[in-house]
Amino acid sequence: MPRRGLILQTRTQWLLLSLALVCILVLFLYLLECAPQTDGNASLPGVIGENYGKEYYQALLQEQEEHYQTRATSLKRQIAQLKQELQEMNEKMRSLQERKNVGSNGIGYQGHKEQVPSDLLEFLHSQIDKAEISIGAKLPSEYGVIPFESFTLMKVFQLEMGLTRHPEEKPVRKDKRDELVEVIEAGLEVINNPDEDDEQEDEDGPFGEKPIFNENDFIEGYYRTERDKGTQYELFFKKTDLMEYRHVTLFRPFGPLMKVKSEMIDITRSLINIIVPLAERTEAFVQFMQNFRDVCIYQDKRIHLTVVYFGKEGLSKVKSILESVTRFTKRILAFGEILALE
């Protein structure tokens, strides 16, 4: 009996092993059928039947690079031509505008500097001559001195702020920042392109060339404004490799007054609003309301009064004063309407 069971177990094992081998064989045949056909002599992409090596692809890359370089050179040539045409058009437009200005206003150009009418130019020079920068001024006391305010590329220091821990203006208003940037650029223009009458000796740079100053060479500046004449600017520049400072003085003269508009304003229908803050002081408020009744109610009438009271003490008295004035105003208005009807 045990011998028969052992034989049955051995046959079962062989049967399972045979089934596993059959499954593996079927899977192997399936993979062979699904795999792509390969050819040991297959060539890389290109003309069929030819083999390509490293030299071929290097030559192909070089050909593409030469093509792109030729294309880039052509585009650069076209861009240069377009720039030249645009410059010629700008010059033509500028010449036409200059002719138009000369024909209409009689104002011509000399180089790149605009010429102003002789009477205006004379007035501006007179402003400079009358300013304290030229002739000085006799002042009655120290309170008549117009103080300077200093500035750098990043900050503006104002005396109006007082002797505080942070006297600089934060933030700098846009109009003032634009003004000071324009002044620094004008100072650089004076230094880098001096006129013949400028008294300055150019110290050559370390390599014998003429030094060119830029905004990074600006050290500090001072300015002050005479309200009826103009603004004076004192600018200081220095290069790190030069043992000297450049000092430039500029003056922006104010022009003559010009009429912008002249109109008549009708105030017959305008409403005037008066806001009065009040805390206690009811006696002074009584006197104020009496003056308000005599001046505003009797004469103007188109006035609206708002009283903002702080606290509770005396509030009832203020309310009673306002109520009495309101009743009086209503009687005045009613009387005025009766007179108008008659």
NORJOTA-V875686 format. One record per backbone hydrogen bond with DSSP energy under -1.0 kcal/mol. NH is the residue of the N-H (numbers start at 1). CO is the residue of the C=O. E is the energy in kcal/mol with one decimal. If there is no record, write none. Layout:
NH_CO_E / NH_CO_E
This chain:
5_1_-1.6 / 6_2_-1.8 / 7_3_-1.6 / 8_4_-1.9 / 9_5_-1.9 / 10_6_-1.9 / 11_7_-2.1 / 12_8_-1.8 / 13_9_-1.8 / 14_10_-2.0 / 15_11_-2.2 / 16_12_-2.1 / 17_13_-2.2 / 18_14_-2.2 / 19_15_-2.1 / 20_16_-2.0 / 21_17_-2.0 / 22_18_-2.2 / 23_19_-2.3 / 24_20_-2.1 / 25_21_-2.4 / 26_22_-2.4 / 27_23_-2.3 / 28_24_-2.2 / 29_25_-2.2 / 30_26_-2.1 / 31_27_-2.1 / 32_28_-1.9 / 33_29_-1.8 / 34_30_-2.1 / 35_31_-1.7 / 42_39_-2.3 / 50_47_-1.6 / 57_53_-1.3 / 58_54_-2.0 / 59_55_-2.4 / 60_56_-2.2 / 61_57_-2.5 / 62_58_-2.3 / 63_59_-2.1 / 64_60_-2.2 / 65_61_-2.4 / 66_62_-2.4 / 67_63_-1.9 / 68_64_-2.3 / 69_65_-2.4 / 70_66_-2.2 / 71_67_-2.1 / 72_68_-2.7 / 73_69_-2.4 / 74_70_-2.0 / 75_71_-2.3 / 76_72_-2.5 / 77_73_-2.1 / 78_74_-2.1 / 79_75_-2.5 / 80_76_-2.4 / 81_77_-2.0 / 82_78_-2.4 / 83_79_-2.5 / 84_80_-2.2 / 85_81_-2.4 / 86_82_-2.6 / 87_83_-2.5 / 88_84_-2.2 / 89_85_-2.2 / 90_86_-2.3 / 91_87_-2.4 / 92_88_-2.1 / 93_89_-2.6 / 94_90_-2.5 / 95_91_-2.5 / 96_92_-2.3 / 97_93_-2.4 / 98_94_-2.5 / 99_95_-2.3 / 100_96_-2.2 / 101_97_-2.5 / 102_98_-2.5 / 103_99_-2.3 / 104_100_-2.2 / 105_101_-2.3 / 107_101_-1.1 / 110_113_-1.7 / 113_110_-1.8 / 115_108_-1.2 / 121_117_-2.6 / 122_118_-2.4 / 123_119_-1.9 / 124_120_-2.4 / 125_121_-2.2 / 126_122_-2.0 / 127_123_-1.8 / 128_124_-1.8 / 129_125_-2.4 / 130_126_-2.1 / 134_131_-1.4 / 135_131_-1.5 / 136_132_-1.2 / 144_141_-1.4 / 145_142_-1.2 / 149_223_-2.5 / 151_221_-2.2 / 152_155_-2.8 / 157_150_-2.9 / 158_167_-1.5 / 162_159_-1.6 / 164_162_-2.0 / 169_156_-3.1 / 177_173_-2.6 / 178_174_-2.7 / 179_175_-1.9 / 180_176_-2.4 / 181_177_-2.2 / 182_178_-2.1 / 183_179_-1.9 / 184_180_-2.4 / 185_181_-2.2 / 186_182_-2.1 / 187_183_-2.3 / 188_184_-2.2 / 189_185_-1.9 / 190_186_-1.9 / 191_187_-2.0 / 192_188_-2.8 / 193_189_-1.8 / 198_195_-1.2 / 200_198_-1.3 / 205_209_-3.3 / 208_205_-1.6 / 217_214_-1.8 / 218_215_-1.2 / 219_236_-2.7 / 220_236_-1.0 / 221_151_-2.1 / 222_234_-2.4 / 223_149_-2.1 / 224_232_-1.6 / 226_230_-3.1 / 229_226_-1.9 / 230_226_-1.6 / 231_252_-1.8 / 232_224_-2.7 / 233_250_-3.0 / 234_222_-3.0 / 235_248_-3.0 / 236_220_-1.8 / 237_246_-2.6 / 238_217_-2.4 / 242_239_-1.3 / 246_237_-3.0 / 248_235_-2.4 / 250_233_-2.5 / 252_231_-2.9 / 254_229_-3.2 / 272_302_-2.0 / 274_304_-2.8 / 276_306_-3.0 / 278_308_-2.9 / 285_281_-1.5 / 286_282_-2.0 / 287_283_-1.7 / 288_284_-2.2 / 289_285_-2.5 / 290_286_-1.7 / 291_287_-2.1 / 292_288_-2.6 / 293_289_-2.2 / 294_290_-2.2 / 295_291_-2.6 / 296_292_-1.3 / 297_292_-1.7 / 298_293_-1.5 / 299_295_-1.1 / 300_295_-1.1 / 301_296_-4.1 / 302_300_-1.4 / 303_301_-1.7 / 304_272_-3.1 / 306_274_-2.8 / 308_276_-2.6 / 310_278_-2.6 / 315_312_-1.8 / 318_314_-1.8 / 319_315_-2.3 / 320_316_-2.2 / 321_317_-2.1 / 322_318_-2.4 / 323_319_-2.5 / 324_320_-2.2 / 325_321_-2.2 / 326_322_-2.1 / 327_323_-2.3 / 328_324_-2.2 / 329_325_-2.4 / 330_326_-2.2 / 331_327_-1.9 / 332_328_-2.2 / 333_329_-2.5 / 334_330_-2.4 / 335_331_-2.5 / 336_332_-2.2 / 337_333_-2.1 / 338_334_-2.0 / 339_335_-2.2 / 340_336_-2.0 / 341_337_-2.1 / 342_338_-2.0
